[in-house]
Amino acid sequence: MSAATASRTIFRRPPHLVVRQGARRNASTTSQATEAASNTASKAKDTASNATSKASEGLSRVTSSAGSGLSRAGQAVSTMIPPAIYYSRVGLELSKLVFQGRKMTPPDVAAFQSYLNPILHAVRNPSSLMSGTASSSASTPEVILSRIRNMDRAQMISAGVLTAEVLGFFTVGEMVGRLKLVGYNGDVHHHETATPHDGA
């Protein structure tokens, strides 16, 4: 189409349509641009608020689930603290009574050194540990028997009490472990009902 024919078609239209169309075109572009910009801005705000709300919901879920686990662990620890403090104080008082009753004194620094020096030497030189046990005569049966024969009455009583304590704690542990006071079940009839395996 040439420029002349394009202008001729425009002039054939009634003048009110030409003006109205131009005004409408100008008005529609600015109003549409303003409307599109406000729509885009509101959509962006909605999207941002939705993302923010979803993120805060997710964060609250994570913190609530982690917080509930941590709070349960914290509650468990906080409920264990008073009994632990109580029993540690009871143990301390009991040990004081035992120390005072047996007229015991804490060992001096020389005793600690005499017990710790061989241990430190064995840790520093592990090869000496194997050679030291082979040549040691303190663990032979004759030495052990002579120590037992040379014990006085107080040491014998102390060893007997210690043996009774160990046996008692073992027995109580077995009772608690099996949830029974006496023995295991003696069900031997399950061997009698089993069918013997034939070679055929």
Phi, psi and chi 1 to 4 in degrees:
 res  aa     phi    psi   chi1   chi2   chi3   chi4
   1 MET       -  138.5 -124.2  166.4  147.0      -
   2 SER   -89.8  169.8   69.6      -      -      -
   3 ALA   -68.5  -31.1      -      -      -      -
   4 ALA   -69.6  -42.2      -      -      -      -
   5 THR   -69.7  -31.9   56.1      -      -      -
   6 ALA   -68.7  -40.8      -      -      -      -
   7 SER   -70.7  -34.1   64.7      -      -      -
   8 ARG   -63.1  -39.7 -149.1  179.7  -64.7  151.9
   9 THR   -68.8  -32.5   55.9      -      -      -
  10 ILE   -69.2  -39.9  -68.5  174.8      -      -
  11 PHE   -74.6  -22.3  -71.7  122.0      -      -
  12 ARG   -70.4  -24.8  -74.1 -171.7 -171.0  161.4
  13 ARG   -73.1  155.7  -69.5 -174.4 -175.3  164.2
  14 PRO   -66.5  147.1   -9.5   13.2      -      -
  15 PRO   -63.6  -31.4   -0.9    0.5      -      -
  16 HIS   -68.3  -28.5   67.9  -80.6      -      -
  17 LEU   -73.4  -37.4  -75.3  178.2      -      -
  18 VAL   -66.7  -44.7  173.3      -      -      -
  19 VAL   -68.9  -45.5  173.2      -      -      -
  20 ARG   -62.0  -41.5 -171.4 -179.5  -65.6  161.3
  21 GLN   -64.3  -40.6 -170.9  177.9   25.3      -
  22 GLY   -67.2  -42.5      -      -      -      -
  23 ALA   -67.5  -40.3      -      -      -      -
  24 ARG   -65.5  -38.4 -173.3  175.4   52.5  176.8
  25 ARG   -63.4  -44.3 -174.4  177.6  -62.0  146.9
  26 ASN   -67.7  -42.3  -71.8  -17.3      -      -
  27 ALA   -68.4  -40.7      -      -      -      -
  28 SER   -67.6  -35.4   68.5      -      -      -
  29 THR   -69.8  -42.0   55.6      -      -      -
  30 THR   -72.6  -41.6   51.3      -      -      -
  31 SER   -70.1  -37.8   67.3      -      -      -
  32 GLN   -67.2  -38.4  -76.2  178.6   -9.1      -
  33 ALA   -65.5  -43.1      -      -      -      -
  34 THR   -64.4  -43.4  -53.0      -      -      -
  35 GLU   -66.2  -40.9 -169.6  175.5  -46.2      -
  36 ALA   -65.8  -40.1      -      -      -      -
  37 ALA   -65.7  -42.0      -      -      -      -
  38 SER   -68.3  -38.4   65.2      -      -      -
  39 ASN   -62.5  -43.9  -75.4  -17.8      -      -
  40 THR   -64.1  -41.5  -54.5      -      -      -
  41 ALA   -65.2  -41.6      -      -      -      -
  42 SER   -68.6  -37.4   66.4      -      -      -
  43 LYS   -64.9  -40.0  -74.3  179.5 -175.5  177.7
  44 ALA   -64.7  -41.0      -      -      -      -
  45 LYS   -63.9  -43.0  -74.3 -179.7 -175.7  176.7
  46 ASP   -63.1  -44.5  -69.6  -18.3      -      -
  47 THR   -63.3  -43.0  -55.3      -      -      -
  48 ALA   -65.1  -41.2      -      -      -      -
  49 SER   -68.7  -38.1   65.2      -      -      -
  50 ASN   -63.8  -43.6  -74.2  -19.7      -      -
  51 ALA   -64.3  -40.7      -      -      -      -
  52 THR   -65.1  -43.1  -55.5      -      -      -
  53 SER   -67.3  -39.6   65.8      -      -      -
  54 LYS   -66.2  -39.3  -73.3 -179.7 -177.8  177.9
  55 ALA   -66.1  -41.4      -      -      -      -
  56 SER   -68.5  -35.0   64.6      -      -      -
  57 GLU   -64.6  -45.7  -73.7  175.6   18.6      -
  58 GLY   -62.5  -42.4      -      -      -      -
  59 LEU   -65.2  -39.2 -175.9   61.5      -      -
  60 SER   -67.7  -35.8   66.8      -      -      -
  61 ARG   -64.7  -45.1  -74.6 -177.7 -167.9  154.6
  62 VAL   -63.7  -47.0  167.7      -      -      -
  63 THR   -68.9  -32.9   55.3      -      -      -
  64 SER   -70.9  -40.5   67.6      -      -      -
  65 SER   -69.7  -42.8   64.6      -      -      -
  66 ALA   -69.8  -38.6      -      -      -      -
  67 GLY   -65.4  -37.2      -      -      -      -
  68 SER   -67.6  -39.3   64.8      -      -      -
  69 GLY   -66.1  -42.6      -      -      -      -
  70 LEU   -68.7  -37.0  -69.9  174.8      -      -
  71 SER   -68.5  -36.0   66.4      -      -      -
  72 ARG   -65.1  -42.4  -82.0 -172.3 -115.2  131.7
  73 ALA   -65.4  -39.9      -      -      -      -
  74 GLY   -64.6  -39.1      -      -      -      -
  75 GLN   -66.8  -39.6  -72.0  173.3   -8.9      -
  76 ALA   -63.5  -43.1      -      -      -      -
  77 VAL   -67.1  -41.7  168.5      -      -      -
  78 SER   -67.8  -28.6   65.5      -      -      -
  79 THR   -76.9  -22.4   57.4      -      -      -
  80 MET   -84.7  -20.1  -65.3  168.6  108.1      -
  81 ILE   -65.1  -51.0  -71.5  173.2      -      -
  82 PRO   -59.9  -44.1  -25.3   33.8      -      -
  83 PRO   -64.3  -35.7  -20.9   30.0      -      -
  84 ALA   -64.7  -42.2      -      -      -      -
  85 ILE   -64.5  -42.9  -68.9  171.8      -      -
  86 TYR   -60.8  -50.9  171.9   76.9      -      -
  87 TYR   -69.5  -30.1  -74.1  115.9      -      -
  88 SER   -67.8  -38.3   64.1      -      -      -
  89 ARG   -67.6  -38.6  -72.3 -177.8  180.0  166.2
  90 VAL   -63.4  -43.6  167.4      -      -      -
  91 GLY   -62.7  -39.0      -      -      -      -
  92 LEU   -64.9  -44.9 -179.6   66.3      -      -
  93 GLU   -65.6  -38.9  -69.3  -62.9  -39.6      -
  94 LEU   -64.2  -42.6 -176.4   63.5      -      -
  95 SER   -65.0  -35.4   63.5      -      -      -
  96 LYS   -62.8  -42.0  -77.1 -178.7 -175.3  177.1
  97 LEU   -63.7  -41.3  -71.1  173.6      -      -
  98 VAL   -65.3  -43.8  168.5      -      -      -
  99 PHE   -61.7  -42.6  -95.2   71.5      -      -
 100 GLN   -72.2  -37.6  -70.3  171.0   -4.3      -
 101 GLY   -67.4  -37.4      -      -      -      -
 102 ARG   -92.9    2.7  -68.6 -165.9  168.3 -158.4
 103 LYS    54.9   47.4  -62.8 -177.2  176.1  119.8
 104 MET   -90.6  153.1  -62.2  171.4   68.2      -
 105 THR  -127.5  149.5   59.3      -      -      -
 106 PRO   -66.1  149.1    7.2  -10.1      -      -
 107 PRO   -67.7  152.7   19.8  -27.1      -      -
 108 ASP   -84.8  177.9   57.4  -14.4      -      -
 109 VAL   -65.1  -34.9  177.1      -      -      -
 110 ALA   -64.3  -36.8      -      -      -      -
 111 ALA   -66.9  -42.1      -      -      -      -
 112 PHE   -60.7  -43.1  -85.5  116.0      -      -
 113 GLN   -66.5  -37.6  -73.1  176.8  -13.4      -
 114 SER   -67.2  -28.8   67.5      -      -      -
 115 TYR   -86.9  -33.0  -77.2  108.5      -      -
 116 LEU   -83.7  -28.7  -72.2  179.1      -      -
 117 ASN   -61.0  -45.9  -78.5  -22.4      -      -
 118 PRO   -63.3  -34.6  -21.3   30.2      -      -
 119 ILE   -67.4  -44.8  -65.9  170.9      -      -
 120 LEU   -63.4  -38.8  -69.9  174.5      -      -
 121 HIS   -63.9  -39.4 -179.9   68.6      -      -
 122 ALA   -68.8  -34.2      -      -      -      -
 123 VAL   -71.2  -38.8  168.4      -      -      -
 124 ARG   -72.4  -34.5  -71.0 -179.6 -173.5  148.2
 125 ASN  -126.4   84.0  -59.4  -35.9      -      -
 126 PRO   -64.8  -24.0   -9.8   15.8      -      -
 127 SER   -68.0  -30.7   60.3      -      -      -
 128 SER   -70.7  -20.1   67.0      -      -      -
 129 LEU   -66.4  -42.4 -174.2   65.3      -      -
 130 MET   -71.4  -40.1  -64.6  -53.8 -106.0      -
 131 SER   -73.9  -29.4   64.0      -      -      -
 132 GLY   -71.1  -34.5      -      -      -      -
 133 THR   -76.1  -29.0   56.5      -      -      -
 134 ALA   -72.7  -35.0      -      -      -      -
 135 SER   -93.8   -4.4   64.8      -      -      -
 136 SER   -73.9  131.2  176.1      -      -      -
 137 SER   -98.6    2.2   62.9      -      -      -
 138 ALA   -75.5  -16.5      -      -      -      -
 139 SER  -104.6   12.9   60.9      -      -      -
 140 THR   -77.5  153.0   60.8      -      -      -
 141 PRO   -62.0  -32.8  -21.8   28.9      -      -
 142 GLU   -65.1  -40.2  -67.0   85.2   18.4      -
 143 VAL   -67.9  -41.5  172.8      -      -      -
 144 ILE   -63.8  -44.8  -65.9  172.0      -      -
 145 LEU   -64.0  -38.6  -77.0  174.2      -      -
 146 SER   -67.3  -34.5   68.8      -      -      -
 147 ARG   -65.9  -41.1  -78.1 -173.8 -176.8  172.8
 148 ILE   -65.5  -42.0  -68.1  173.2      -      -
 149 ARG   -67.5  -29.7  -72.0 -178.8 -172.6  142.2
 150 ASN   -91.2    6.5  -66.3  -27.3      -      -
 151 MET   -75.8  142.5  -75.4 -165.3  -30.2      -
 152 ASP   -86.8 -179.9   60.9  -15.4      -      -
 153 ARG   -65.6  -40.1 -174.8  163.6 -167.8 -143.6
 154 ALA   -63.9  -39.8      -      -      -      -
 155 GLN   -68.3  -37.2  -71.6  177.1  -24.3      -
 156 MET   -63.8  -44.0  -70.7  -73.0 -126.8      -
 157 ILE   -64.1  -42.6  -68.4  171.9      -      -
 158 SER   -62.7  -41.3 -179.9      -      -      -
 159 ALA   -66.6  -38.5      -      -      -      -
 160 GLY   -64.8  -41.9      -      -      -      -
 161 VAL   -64.3  -42.7  168.1      -      -      -
 162 LEU   -63.0  -41.7 -177.8   66.3      -      -
 163 THR   -63.5  -42.3  -55.8      -      -      -
 164 ALA   -64.2  -38.7      -      -      -      -
 165 GLU   -64.2  -45.4  -73.5  175.5   -3.1      -
 166 VAL   -62.5  -44.8  168.8      -      -      -
 167 LEU   -63.4  -40.5 -177.3   63.2      -      -
 168 GLY   -64.8  -45.7      -      -      -      -
 169 PHE   -64.3  -37.5  -78.0  121.6      -      -
 170 PHE   -62.9  -44.1  175.2   76.3      -      -
 171 THR   -64.1  -44.8  -54.4      -      -      -
 172 VAL   -63.4  -39.7  169.5      -      -      -
 173 GLY   -62.2  -40.6      -      -      -      -
 174 GLU   -64.1  -41.8  -75.7  -73.2  -47.8      -
 175 MET   -62.8  -43.3  -71.7  177.8 -164.5      -
 176 VAL   -67.9  -41.5  169.4      -      -      -
 177 GLY   -65.5  -39.0      -      -      -      -
 178 ARG   -90.9  -12.0  -75.5 -175.8  -83.5  134.4
 179 LEU    59.4   33.1  -61.8  174.1      -      -
 180 LYS  -141.0  156.6  -66.6 -177.3 -178.8 -179.0
 181 LEU   -88.8  -35.2  -71.9  178.5      -      -
 182 VAL  -127.0  124.7  179.1      -      -      -
 183 GLY    45.6  179.7      -      -      -      -
 184 TYR   -94.3  165.6  -66.7   99.0      -      -
 185 ASN   -69.7  133.5  -69.0  -24.3      -      -
 186 GLY   -97.3   44.3      -      -      -      -
 187 ASP   -76.7   98.2  -64.7  -23.8      -      -
 188 VAL  -104.5   -7.2  -66.6      -      -      -
 189 HIS   -72.5  -11.2   63.4  -85.7      -      -
 190 HIS   -70.2  -22.4   70.0  -81.4      -      -
 191 HIS   -75.9  -31.1  -68.9  -69.5      -      -
 192 GLU   -73.6  -31.3  -62.9  167.4    2.0      -
 193 THR   -85.2  -12.4   58.7      -      -      -
 194 ALA   -71.7  141.9      -      -      -      -
 195 THR   -81.7  133.0   57.6      -      -      -
 196 PRO   -69.2  147.7   22.1  -27.6      -      -
 197 HIS   -84.7  120.7 -179.8   60.5      -      -
 198 ASP   -86.5  155.6  -66.5  -26.9      -      -
 199 GLY   -76.9  -12.6      -      -      -      -
 200 ALA   -84.9      -      -      -      -      -
